[in-house]
Amino acid sequence: MPYANPVIVETSLNNNFLLDPKVLESKLNEKSRVLILCSHSNPTGSVYPRKVMEEIFASLPGMWERTLTVNGFSKAFVMTGWRLGYLAGPTHFVQACGKIQNQTTSSASSISQKAKVAALGLGYAIY
């Protein structure tokens, strides 16, 4: 028996393949537990405007305390191949994730770490 039943919220070219917050709301019910939102999204390259992101998350009570952001440097800083990313969120979630130690969650090379510091020193990302 599966642990979860995914509900896919369709998007279309008409709205640049962006999730409509009203459509999302119509799909939520008492069993809803996780929203995976990918921005920017391959292969479309669509990026959610701040207004839409705020509408999606502001419409769901308590989201700040339950949101994890997973990101990387590949696209934002044109660092494809450096395999360097980060997780941001409430302390208890981040600490729990920190207990998972393997080659995909830890041990970034020293040169990748130095490149990250240089990229962050630019003060902006490319998108």
C-alpha positions as CSV (number, residue, x, y, z in Angstrom):
1,M,0.0,0.0,0.0
2,P,1.5,3.4,-0.9
3,Y,2.2,6.0,1.7
4,A,0.7,8.8,-0.4
5,N,-1.4,9.4,-3.4
6,P,0.1,12.2,-5.5
7,V,-2.3,14.8,-6.9
8,I,-0.9,16.5,-10.0
9,V,-2.1,20.0,-10.7
10,E,-2.0,20.6,-14.4
11,T,-0.6,23.8,-15.9
12,S,-0.7,25.0,-19.4
13,L,0.9,27.3,-22.0
14,N,-1.9,29.8,-21.5
15,N,-0.4,30.7,-18.1
16,N,3.2,30.1,-18.9
17,F,3.0,26.7,-17.2
18,L,2.7,28.4,-13.8
19,L,0.5,26.9,-11.1
20,D,-2.7,28.9,-10.5
21,P,-3.2,29.4,-6.8
22,K,-7.0,29.0,-7.1
23,V,-6.6,25.7,-8.9
24,L,-4.1,24.6,-6.2
25,E,-6.6,25.5,-3.5
26,S,-9.3,23.5,-5.2
27,K,-7.1,20.4,-5.0
28,L,-6.4,20.6,-1.3
29,N,-8.3,18.6,1.3
30,E,-7.8,17.3,4.8
31,K,-5.4,14.6,3.6
32,S,-3.1,17.1,1.8
33,R,0.4,17.0,3.4
34,V,3.1,18.1,1.0
35,L,3.4,20.6,-1.9
36,I,6.4,20.2,-4.2
37,L,6.8,23.4,-6.1
38,C,9.6,23.6,-8.6
39,S,10.6,27.1,-9.8
40,H,12.2,27.5,-12.2
41,S,10.8,24.5,-13.9
42,N,12.5,22.5,-16.7
43,P,11.9,22.1,-19.5
44,T,9.7,25.3,-19.6
45,G,12.0,27.6,-17.8
46,S,9.1,29.3,-16.2
47,V,9.9,31.2,-13.0
48,Y,7.2,32.1,-10.5
49,P,6.9,35.8,-9.9
50,R,7.1,36.9,-6.2
51,K,3.4,37.9,-6.2
52,V,2.3,34.4,-7.2
53,M,4.6,32.7,-4.7
54,E,3.3,34.9,-1.9
55,E,-0.3,34.2,-3.0
56,I,0.3,30.4,-3.0
57,F,2.0,30.4,0.4
58,A,0.1,33.2,2.1
59,S,-3.2,31.4,1.4
60,L,-2.2,28.5,3.5
61,P,-2.1,29.1,7.2
62,G,1.1,28.2,9.0
63,M,3.1,27.6,5.9
64,W,6.2,29.6,7.1
65,E,6.7,27.1,9.9
66,R,6.3,24.1,7.6
67,T,8.2,25.2,4.5
68,L,11.5,23.8,3.3
69,T,13.4,25.4,0.5
70,V,15.8,23.3,-1.4
71,N,18.0,25.1,-3.9
72,G,21.3,24.9,-5.6
73,F,23.9,27.0,-7.3
74,S,23.7,25.4,-10.7
75,K,21.2,27.7,-12.3
76,A,21.2,30.7,-10.1
77,F,25.0,31.2,-10.4
78,V,25.7,29.3,-13.6
79,M,27.6,26.7,-11.6
80,T,26.4,23.5,-13.4
81,G,28.4,20.5,-12.3
82,W,29.6,21.9,-9.0
83,R,26.9,19.9,-7.2
84,L,26.4,22.4,-4.4
85,G,23.1,23.2,-2.9
86,Y,21.4,24.2,0.3
87,L,18.3,23.6,2.5
88,A,16.6,26.4,4.4
89,G,13.7,26.1,6.8
90,P,12.7,25.8,10.4
91,T,15.5,24.6,12.7
92,H,13.9,21.3,13.7
93,F,13.5,20.2,10.0
94,V,17.0,21.3,9.0
95,Q,18.6,19.5,12.0
96,A,16.6,16.3,11.2
97,C,17.8,16.5,7.6
98,G,21.4,17.0,8.8
99,K,21.3,13.6,10.4
100,I,21.2,12.0,6.9
101,Q,24.8,11.9,5.9
102,N,25.8,10.5,2.5
103,Q,27.5,11.8,-0.7
104,T,24.5,13.7,-1.8
105,T,23.9,15.6,1.4
106,S,27.3,16.4,2.8
107,S,31.0,16.7,2.0
108,A,31.1,19.4,-0.6
109,S,34.6,19.8,-2.0
110,S,36.6,22.7,-0.7
111,I,36.8,24.2,-4.2
112,S,33.0,24.1,-4.5
113,Q,32.7,25.8,-1.2
114,K,35.1,28.6,-2.2
115,A,33.2,29.0,-5.5
116,K,30.0,29.3,-3.5
117,V,31.4,32.0,-1.3
118,A,32.6,33.9,-4.4
119,A,29.2,33.5,-6.1
120,L,27.3,34.7,-3.0
121,G,29.7,37.7,-2.8
122,L,28.3,38.9,-6.1
123,G,25.2,39.9,-4.2
124,Y,22.8,38.7,-6.9
125,A,21.8,35.6,-8.9
126,I,21.3,35.6,-12.7
127,Y,17.6,35.2,-12.7
